[in-house]
């Protein structure tokens, strides 16, 4: 069972999460308190502006080091924003809102779509999504897994 502190669950620097509305049962997420916004790997991104609520279809590889397994996703477009990455480069990104499940918590988060194919983690969980629910212990990993085999 994850440790509680001031009614917040402690997460490690990486955790398994689920994005059920996108059809992603398990994806390793880097818990990134330096990033304001969460980011998800996406390619072959197509926005449909024909309806009042714009939709985005995209593909993604949810498993690290595996480009053979592809999940096709669809979501409502919430916004488009300029995001500055850790290297200082600005990029215009599509923003979606989707449900995230971490351990026993389930709630909506905003997430930007970007090509993270060359990055180790296909998803970053930023501080806006973390703030209401979690405290991060950078010396731990996978604290919310059902079998809780946390690693130092």
Secondary structure by P-SEA (a helix, b strand, c coil): cccccccbbbbccbbbbbbccccccbbbbcccccccbbbbbbccccccccccbbbbbbccccccccccbbbbbbbcccbbbbbbccccbbbbbbbbbbbbbcccbbbbbbbbbccccccccccccccccccccccccccccccccccccccc
